[in-house]
Amino acid sequence: MTNLDRPIIQKIYKYKRNSKGKILKKEQIGVMVAGPTNDNPKKITFGFSLCHPKYDRFDWIKVNGGHQRKKHFGRELAIQRAIKWSKLNSAQFIPYKIRNEAKLFIQRVKRYYKDKIVPSWIDISLQH
């Protein structure tokens, strides 16, 4: 089974502020992961998972008409997407909403995994 080896994990937050700019609430809306896979340890892969902040809650799943908390569900989903995208070797869409955070995250990943190759689709997706 393919899995990520020592992935870097970055949580994504949405901040609710009052009229003076003071943070009232910090809410997690997503997660990004990156790291080498067991199948190809020389190449970095990237994945993310987001929820819609108006309609969803992060790490909650729908069960029998209700909602139930499932710890690390978003992280596992992001890891599975990273593994899937590493096999596709094609450009994936990175939402505009997280593009700035993703750029900083990828820079951090490049510094951490100095001897690894970052796929070109990641840099291309972040340029637009």
C-alpha positions as CSV (number, residue, x, y, z in Angstrom):
1,M,0.0,0.0,0.0
2,T,1.3,3.4,-0.9
3,N,1.6,6.0,1.9
4,L,3.4,9.3,2.5
5,D,6.7,9.0,4.3
6,R,7.1,11.7,7.1
7,P,4.5,14.2,5.6
8,I,4.5,17.8,6.5
9,I,1.0,18.9,7.6
10,Q,-0.3,22.5,7.5
11,K,-3.7,23.5,8.9
12,I,-5.7,26.2,7.1
13,Y,-7.8,28.6,9.2
14,K,-10.5,31.1,8.7
15,Y,-10.5,34.1,11.0
16,K,-13.6,36.0,12.0
17,R,-12.9,39.6,13.1
18,N,-14.8,42.4,14.6
19,S,-15.0,45.9,13.0
20,K,-11.7,46.9,14.7
21,G,-9.8,43.9,13.3
22,K,-9.6,41.9,16.5
23,I,-9.8,38.2,16.0
24,L,-13.0,36.8,17.5
25,K,-12.9,33.2,16.3
26,K,-10.3,31.0,14.6
27,E,-11.9,28.1,12.7
28,Q,-10.1,25.3,10.9
29,I,-11.4,25.0,7.3
30,G,-8.8,22.7,5.7
31,V,-5.4,21.0,5.7
32,M,-2.5,20.7,3.2
33,V,0.0,17.8,3.2
34,A,3.2,17.1,1.3
35,G,5.9,14.5,1.4
36,P,7.5,11.7,-0.6
37,T,5.5,8.5,-1.2
38,N,6.8,5.0,-0.5
39,D,6.6,4.2,-4.3
40,N,8.7,7.2,-5.3
41,P,10.8,8.5,-2.4
42,K,12.7,11.0,-4.6
43,K,9.6,12.9,-5.6
44,I,7.4,15.1,-3.4
45,T,3.6,15.0,-3.7
46,F,1.0,17.5,-2.5
47,G,-2.6,17.2,-1.4
48,F,-5.2,19.3,0.4
49,S,-8.7,19.0,1.8
50,L,-11.1,21.9,2.4
51,C,-14.6,22.4,3.7
52,H,-17.1,25.1,2.8
53,P,-17.1,27.3,5.8
54,K,-20.7,28.3,5.4
55,Y,-22.1,24.8,5.0
56,D,-19.6,22.3,6.5
57,R,-17.5,21.7,9.5
58,F,-14.0,20.4,9.1
59,D,-13.5,16.8,10.3
60,W,-17.2,16.1,10.5
61,I,-19.0,13.6,8.3
62,K,-22.7,13.1,7.5
63,V,-24.1,10.0,9.1
64,N,-27.8,9.0,8.8
65,G,-29.1,12.5,8.3
66,G,-26.9,14.0,11.1
67,H,-23.3,14.9,11.6
68,Q,-20.6,13.0,13.5
69,R,-17.0,14.1,14.3
70,K,-14.3,11.9,12.8
71,K,-10.9,12.9,14.0
72,H,-8.2,13.4,11.3
73,F,-10.8,12.7,8.5
74,G,-9.6,15.8,6.6
75,R,-5.9,14.9,7.0
76,E,-6.5,11.3,5.7
77,L,-8.5,12.7,2.8
78,A,-5.6,15.1,1.9
79,I,-3.1,12.2,2.1
80,Q,-5.2,10.0,-0.1
81,R,-5.5,12.8,-2.7
82,A,-1.8,13.4,-2.6
83,I,-1.2,9.8,-3.3
84,K,-3.7,9.8,-6.1
85,W,-2.3,12.9,-7.7
86,S,1.2,11.6,-7.5
87,K,0.2,8.7,-9.8
88,L,-1.6,11.0,-12.3
89,N,1.4,13.3,-13.0
90,S,-0.8,16.0,-14.3
91,A,-1.7,19.5,-13.2
92,Q,-4.3,19.7,-10.4
93,F,-6.4,22.7,-9.5
94,I,-5.3,24.6,-6.4
95,P,-8.2,26.9,-5.3
96,Y,-7.6,30.6,-5.4
97,K,-8.7,30.9,-1.8
98,I,-5.7,28.9,-0.5
99,R,-3.1,29.8,-3.2
100,N,-1.1,32.2,-1.1
101,E,-0.9,29.7,1.8
102,A,-0.1,26.9,-0.6
103,K,2.9,29.0,-2.0
104,L,4.3,29.5,1.5
105,F,3.7,25.9,2.3
106,I,5.5,24.6,-0.8
107,Q,8.4,26.9,-0.1
108,R,8.6,25.3,3.4
109,V,8.4,21.8,1.9
110,K,11.2,22.6,-0.6
111,R,13.4,23.7,2.3
112,Y,12.6,20.6,4.3
113,Y,13.1,18.1,1.5
114,K,16.1,19.6,-0.1
115,D,17.2,16.5,-2.0
116,K,13.7,15.7,-3.4
117,I,12.0,16.8,-6.6
118,V,8.9,18.9,-6.5
119,P,6.6,18.1,-9.5
120,S,6.3,20.9,-12.0
121,W,2.5,21.0,-11.9
122,I,2.6,22.3,-8.3
123,D,4.7,25.4,-9.4
124,I,2.6,25.9,-12.5
125,S,-0.7,25.7,-10.5
126,L,0.6,28.3,-8.0
127,Q,1.8,30.8,-10.7
128,H,-1.7,31.7,-12.0
